[in-house]
């Protein structure tokens, strides 16, 4: 059964071409919002907390600070409203899921920049 699901995902689900990013990276996600009959593009810039899942069910979680309140948003990779993803900064973290980042404030909430290619 799993092989059948994987076959359908590989063959029929269109894969979007986004740059490579992982936990700790600061990215900007541009997505489309429809308000009534109008559509507009909005962006969400924050730190990637995790990437989860594989294939068409893959998602990633982004966290940003809006004033003093932390805002998190989960984006499916194959969301039709996603237009593009830009990697602003590559972060150096030791874990794939950085949930400890939620409790950090001030200078402790900084992530060192990685020297990746």
Rosetta constraint file for C-alpha pairs under 8 A:
AtomPair CA 1 CA 5 HARMONIC 6.45 0.50
AtomPair CA 2 CA 6 HARMONIC 6.15 0.50
AtomPair CA 3 CA 7 HARMONIC 6.04 0.50
AtomPair CA 4 CA 8 HARMONIC 6.28 0.50
AtomPair CA 5 CA 9 HARMONIC 6.20 0.50
AtomPair CA 6 CA 10 HARMONIC 6.07 0.50
AtomPair CA 6 CA 55 HARMONIC 7.83 0.50
AtomPair CA 7 CA 11 HARMONIC 6.07 0.50
AtomPair CA 8 CA 12 HARMONIC 5.69 0.50
AtomPair CA 8 CA 13 HARMONIC 7.33 0.50
AtomPair CA 9 CA 13 HARMONIC 5.17 0.50
AtomPair CA 9 CA 55 HARMONIC 6.72 0.50
AtomPair CA 9 CA 56 HARMONIC 6.27 0.50
AtomPair CA 10 CA 55 HARMONIC 7.64 0.50
AtomPair CA 13 CA 56 HARMONIC 6.86 0.50
AtomPair CA 14 CA 78 HARMONIC 7.78 0.50
AtomPair CA 15 CA 56 HARMONIC 7.75 0.50
AtomPair CA 15 CA 78 HARMONIC 6.88 0.50
AtomPair CA 16 CA 77 HARMONIC 7.56 0.50
AtomPair CA 16 CA 78 HARMONIC 6.63 0.50
AtomPair CA 18 CA 84 HARMONIC 6.97 0.50
AtomPair CA 18 CA 85 HARMONIC 6.15 0.50
AtomPair CA 19 CA 85 HARMONIC 7.03 0.50
AtomPair CA 19 CA 86 HARMONIC 7.25 0.50
AtomPair CA 19 CA 87 HARMONIC 7.28 0.50
AtomPair CA 21 CA 25 HARMONIC 6.44 0.50
AtomPair CA 21 CA 87 HARMONIC 7.03 0.50
AtomPair CA 21 CA 90 HARMONIC 7.81 0.50
AtomPair CA 22 CA 48 HARMONIC 6.71 0.50
AtomPair CA 22 CA 50 HARMONIC 7.10 0.50
AtomPair CA 22 CA 51 HARMONIC 6.77 0.50
AtomPair CA 22 CA 96 HARMONIC 7.51 0.50
AtomPair CA 23 CA 47 HARMONIC 7.55 0.50
AtomPair CA 23 CA 48 HARMONIC 4.88 0.50
AtomPair CA 23 CA 49 HARMONIC 5.18 0.50
AtomPair CA 23 CA 50 HARMONIC 5.17 0.50
AtomPair CA 23 CA 51 HARMONIC 6.94 0.50
AtomPair CA 23 CA 91 HARMONIC 7.58 0.50
AtomPair CA 23 CA 93 HARMONIC 7.27 0.50
AtomPair CA 23 CA 95 HARMONIC 7.50 0.50
AtomPair CA 23 CA 96 HARMONIC 5.68 0.50
AtomPair CA 23 CA 97 HARMONIC 6.30 0.50
AtomPair CA 23 CA 98 HARMONIC 6.84 0.50
AtomPair CA 24 CA 47 HARMONIC 5.89 0.50
AtomPair CA 24 CA 48 HARMONIC 5.41 0.50
AtomPair CA 24 CA 49 HARMONIC 6.42 0.50
AtomPair CA 24 CA 90 HARMONIC 6.91 0.50
AtomPair CA 24 CA 91 HARMONIC 4.57 0.50
AtomPair CA 24 CA 92 HARMONIC 6.34 0.50
AtomPair CA 24 CA 93 HARMONIC 5.88 0.50
AtomPair CA 24 CA 98 HARMONIC 7.36 0.50
AtomPair CA 24 CA 111 HARMONIC 7.00 0.50
AtomPair CA 25 CA 47 HARMONIC 5.62 0.50
AtomPair CA 25 CA 48 HARMONIC 5.59 0.50
AtomPair CA 25 CA 87 HARMONIC 7.13 0.50
AtomPair CA 25 CA 88 HARMONIC 7.59 0.50
AtomPair CA 25 CA 89 HARMONIC 5.65 0.50
AtomPair CA 25 CA 90 HARMONIC 4.49 0.50
AtomPair CA 25 CA 91 HARMONIC 4.60 0.50
AtomPair CA 25 CA 92 HARMONIC 7.87 0.50
AtomPair CA 26 CA 45 HARMONIC 7.11 0.50
AtomPair CA 26 CA 46 HARMONIC 5.39 0.50
AtomPair CA 26 CA 47 HARMONIC 4.37 0.50
AtomPair CA 26 CA 48 HARMONIC 6.28 0.50
AtomPair CA 26 CA 87 HARMONIC 6.24 0.50
AtomPair CA 26 CA 88 HARMONIC 5.48 0.50
AtomPair CA 26 CA 89 HARMONIC 4.99 0.50
AtomPair CA 26 CA 90 HARMONIC 6.44 0.50
AtomPair CA 26 CA 91 HARMONIC 7.12 0.50
AtomPair CA 27 CA 45 HARMONIC 5.66 0.50
AtomPair CA 27 CA 46 HARMONIC 5.81 0.50
AtomPair CA 27 CA 47 HARMONIC 6.40 0.50
AtomPair CA 27 CA 48 HARMONIC 7.13 0.50
AtomPair CA 27 CA 85 HARMONIC 6.87 0.50
AtomPair CA 27 CA 86 HARMONIC 5.55 0.50
AtomPair CA 27 CA 87 HARMONIC 4.43 0.50
AtomPair CA 27 CA 88 HARMONIC 5.24 0.50
AtomPair CA 27 CA 89 HARMONIC 6.95 0.50
AtomPair CA 28 CA 43 HARMONIC 6.42 0.50
AtomPair CA 28 CA 44 HARMONIC 5.57 0.50
AtomPair CA 28 CA 45 HARMONIC 4.20 0.50
AtomPair CA 28 CA 46 HARMONIC 6.67 0.50
AtomPair CA 28 CA 85 HARMONIC 5.75 0.50
AtomPair CA 28 CA 86 HARMONIC 5.13 0.50
AtomPair CA 28 CA 87 HARMONIC 6.48 0.50
AtomPair CA 28 CA 88 HARMONIC 6.98 0.50
AtomPair CA 29 CA 43 HARMONIC 5.38 0.50
AtomPair CA 29 CA 44 HARMONIC 5.23 0.50
AtomPair CA 29 CA 45 HARMONIC 6.35 0.50
AtomPair CA 29 CA 82 HARMONIC 7.40 0.50
AtomPair CA 29 CA 83 HARMONIC 7.78 0.50
AtomPair CA 29 CA 84 HARMONIC 6.15 0.50
AtomPair CA 29 CA 85 HARMONIC 4.64 0.50
AtomPair CA 29 CA 86 HARMONIC 6.55 0.50
AtomPair CA 30 CA 41 HARMONIC 6.50 0.50
AtomPair CA 30 CA 42 HARMONIC 5.73 0.50
AtomPair CA 30 CA 43 HARMONIC 4.35 0.50
AtomPair CA 30 CA 44 HARMONIC 6.66 0.50
AtomPair CA 30 CA 82 HARMONIC 6.19 0.50
AtomPair CA 30 CA 83 HARMONIC 5.50 0.50
AtomPair CA 30 CA 84 HARMONIC 5.34 0.50
AtomPair CA 30 CA 85 HARMONIC 6.26 0.50
AtomPair CA 31 CA 41 HARMONIC 5.58 0.50
AtomPair CA 31 CA 42 HARMONIC 5.56 0.50
AtomPair CA 31 CA 43 HARMONIC 6.18 0.50
AtomPair CA 31 CA 81 HARMONIC 5.33 0.50
AtomPair CA 31 CA 82 HARMONIC 4.36 0.50
AtomPair CA 31 CA 83 HARMONIC 5.29 0.50
AtomPair CA 31 CA 84 HARMONIC 7.24 0.50
AtomPair CA 32 CA 39 HARMONIC 6.59 0.50
AtomPair CA 32 CA 40 HARMONIC 5.64 0.50
AtomPair CA 32 CA 41 HARMONIC 4.50 0.50
AtomPair CA 32 CA 42 HARMONIC 6.22 0.50
AtomPair CA 32 CA 81 HARMONIC 4.97 0.50
AtomPair CA 32 CA 82 HARMONIC 6.48 0.50
AtomPair CA 32 CA 83 HARMONIC 7.02 0.50
AtomPair CA 33 CA 39 HARMONIC 5.50 0.50
AtomPair CA 33 CA 40 HARMONIC 5.38 0.50
AtomPair CA 33 CA 41 HARMONIC 6.11 0.50
AtomPair CA 33 CA 42 HARMONIC 6.89 0.50
AtomPair CA 33 CA 81 HARMONIC 7.40 0.50
AtomPair CA 34 CA 38 HARMONIC 5.69 0.50
AtomPair CA 34 CA 39 HARMONIC 4.18 0.50
AtomPair CA 34 CA 40 HARMONIC 6.45 0.50
AtomPair CA 35 CA 39 HARMONIC 6.04 0.50
AtomPair CA 35 CA 40 HARMONIC 7.96 0.50
AtomPair CA 45 CA 62 HARMONIC 7.84 0.50
AtomPair CA 45 CA 64 HARMONIC 6.67 0.50
AtomPair CA 46 CA 62 HARMONIC 5.62 0.50
AtomPair CA 46 CA 63 HARMONIC 5.15 0.50
AtomPair CA 46 CA 64 HARMONIC 4.46 0.50
AtomPair CA 46 CA 65 HARMONIC 7.81 0.50
AtomPair CA 47 CA 62 HARMONIC 5.39 0.50
AtomPair CA 47 CA 63 HARMONIC 5.31 0.50
AtomPair CA 47 CA 64 HARMONIC 6.45 0.50
AtomPair CA 48 CA 60 HARMONIC 7.09 0.50
AtomPair CA 48 CA 61 HARMONIC 5.78 0.50
AtomPair CA 48 CA 62 HARMONIC 4.48 0.50
AtomPair CA 48 CA 63 HARMONIC 6.48 0.50
AtomPair CA 49 CA 60 HARMONIC 7.54 0.50
AtomPair CA 49 CA 61 HARMONIC 5.48 0.50
AtomPair CA 49 CA 62 HARMONIC 5.74 0.50
AtomPair CA 49 CA 63 HARMONIC 6.77 0.50
AtomPair CA 49 CA 96 HARMONIC 7.98 0.50
AtomPair CA 49 CA 97 HARMONIC 5.65 0.50
AtomPair CA 49 CA 98 HARMONIC 5.21 0.50
AtomPair CA 49 CA 99 HARMONIC 6.43 0.50
AtomPair CA 49 CA 101 HARMONIC 7.83 0.50
AtomPair CA 50 CA 60 HARMONIC 5.62 0.50
AtomPair CA 50 CA 61 HARMONIC 5.46 0.50
AtomPair CA 50 CA 62 HARMONIC 7.62 0.50
AtomPair CA 50 CA 96 HARMONIC 6.27 0.50
AtomPair CA 50 CA 97 HARMONIC 4.69 0.50
AtomPair CA 50 CA 98 HARMONIC 6.75 0.50
AtomPair CA 51 CA 58 HARMONIC 7.27 0.50
AtomPair CA 51 CA 59 HARMONIC 5.86 0.50
AtomPair CA 51 CA 60 HARMONIC 4.30 0.50
AtomPair CA 51 CA 61 HARMONIC 6.63 0.50
AtomPair CA 51 CA 96 HARMONIC 7.65 0.50
AtomPair CA 51 CA 97 HARMONIC 7.54 0.50
AtomPair CA 52 CA 58 HARMONIC 5.61 0.50
AtomPair CA 52 CA 59 HARMONIC 5.27 0.50
AtomPair CA 52 CA 60 HARMONIC 6.04 0.50
AtomPair CA 53 CA 57 HARMONIC 5.92 0.50
AtomPair CA 53 CA 58 HARMONIC 4.24 0.50
AtomPair CA 53 CA 59 HARMONIC 6.34 0.50
AtomPair CA 54 CA 58 HARMONIC 4.73 0.50
AtomPair CA 56 CA 77 HARMONIC 7.22 0.50
AtomPair CA 56 CA 78 HARMONIC 6.17 0.50
AtomPair CA 57 CA 76 HARMONIC 6.90 0.50
AtomPair CA 57 CA 77 HARMONIC 7.47 0.50
AtomPair CA 57 CA 78 HARMONIC 7.63 0.50
AtomPair CA 58 CA 76 HARMONIC 5.97 0.50
AtomPair CA 58 CA 77 HARMONIC 5.71 0.50
AtomPair CA 58 CA 78 HARMONIC 7.69 0.50
AtomPair CA 59 CA 74 HARMONIC 6.68 0.50
AtomPair CA 59 CA 75 HARMONIC 5.52 0.50
AtomPair CA 59 CA 76 HARMONIC 4.17 0.50
AtomPair CA 59 CA 77 HARMONIC 5.41 0.50
AtomPair CA 60 CA 74 HARMONIC 5.72 0.50
AtomPair CA 60 CA 75 HARMONIC 5.49 0.50
AtomPair CA 60 CA 76 HARMONIC 6.51 0.50
AtomPair CA 60 CA 77 HARMONIC 7.21 0.50
AtomPair CA 61 CA 72 HARMONIC 6.81 0.50
AtomPair CA 61 CA 73 HARMONIC 5.69 0.50
AtomPair CA 61 CA 74 HARMONIC 4.40 0.50
AtomPair CA 61 CA 75 HARMONIC 6.37 0.50
AtomPair CA 62 CA 72 HARMONIC 5.55 0.50
AtomPair CA 62 CA 73 HARMONIC 5.42 0.50
AtomPair CA 62 CA 74 HARMONIC 6.44 0.50
AtomPair CA 62 CA 75 HARMONIC 8.00 0.50
AtomPair CA 63 CA 70 HARMONIC 6.79 0.50
AtomPair CA 63 CA 71 HARMONIC 5.61 0.50
AtomPair CA 63 CA 72 HARMONIC 4.29 0.50
AtomPair CA 63 CA 73 HARMONIC 6.55 0.50
AtomPair CA 64 CA 70 HARMONIC 5.82 0.50
AtomPair CA 64 CA 71 HARMONIC 5.37 0.50
AtomPair CA 64 CA 72 HARMONIC 6.46 0.50
AtomPair CA 65 CA 69 HARMONIC 5.74 0.50
AtomPair CA 65 CA 70 HARMONIC 4.48 0.50
AtomPair CA 65 CA 71 HARMONIC 5.99 0.50
AtomPair CA 66 CA 70 HARMONIC 6.04 0.50
AtomPair CA 66 CA 71 HARMONIC 6.61 0.50
AtomPair CA 70 CA 102 HARMONIC 7.85 0.50
AtomPair CA 75 CA 79 HARMONIC 7.23 0.50
AtomPair CA 77 CA 82 HARMONIC 7.93 0.50
AtomPair CA 78 CA 82 HARMONIC 7.68 0.50
AtomPair CA 89 CA 113 HARMONIC 6.83 0.50
AtomPair CA 90 CA 113 HARMONIC 5.65 0.50
AtomPair CA 90 CA 114 HARMONIC 5.45 0.50
AtomPair CA 90 CA 115 HARMONIC 7.62 0.50
AtomPair CA 90 CA 116 HARMONIC 7.31 0.50
AtomPair CA 91 CA 111 HARMONIC 5.89 0.50
AtomPair CA 91 CA 112 HARMONIC 5.73 0.50
AtomPair CA 91 CA 113 HARMONIC 4.59 0.50
AtomPair CA 91 CA 114 HARMONIC 5.07 0.50
AtomPair CA 92 CA 111 HARMONIC 6.62 0.50
AtomPair CA 92 CA 112 HARMONIC 5.49 0.50
AtomPair CA 92 CA 113 HARMONIC 5.64 0.50
AtomPair CA 92 CA 114 HARMONIC 4.69 0.50
AtomPair CA 93 CA 98 HARMONIC 7.93 0.50
AtomPair CA 93 CA 111 HARMONIC 7.40 0.50
AtomPair CA 93 CA 112 HARMONIC 7.82 0.50
AtomPair CA 100 CA 104 HARMONIC 7.12 0.50
AtomPair CA 101 CA 109 HARMONIC 6.65 0.50
AtomPair CA 104 CA 108 HARMONIC 5.86 0.50
AtomPair CA 104 CA 109 HARMONIC 4.95 0.50
AtomPair CA 105 CA 109 HARMONIC 5.12 0.50
AtomPair CA 106 CA 110 HARMONIC 7.74 0.50
